[in-house]
Amino acid sequence: MHYRFDWDRTKATIGCGVLLLLLGLVLISPVVAWLIKAVGWVLIVIGIVVVILGVASWIFAPRHRDL
């Protein structure tokens, strides 16, 4: 038997980007030191870039039709 998993990689990319964005927002809370705040800002920027790339690849990806 063959199992076909039709996972959409672009949605996983968007989810990963949102997770990085949220992790970055947690890390820039006022309790942490400056170094961890810098890491938080880097994660926010990376998360935004990953979300934008995921949405763009989701929008511009060719549509597959089962015939």
Rosetta blueprint (number, residue, H / E / L):
1 M L
2 H L
3 Y L
4 R L
5 F L
6 D L
7 W L
8 D L
9 R H
10 T H
11 K H
12 A H
13 T H
14 I H
15 G H
16 C H
17 G H
18 V H
19 L H
20 L H
21 L H
22 L H
23 L H
24 G H
25 L H
26 V H
27 L H
28 I L
29 S L
30 P L
31 V L
32 V L
33 A L
34 W H
35 L H
36 I H
37 K H
38 A H
39 V H
40 G H
41 W H
42 V H
43 L H
44 I H
45 V H
46 I H
47 G H
48 I H
49 V H
50 V H
51 V H
52 I H
53 L H
54 G H
55 V H
56 A H
57 S H
58 W H
59 I H
60 F H
61 A L
62 P L
63 R L
64 H L
65 R L
66 D L
67 L L
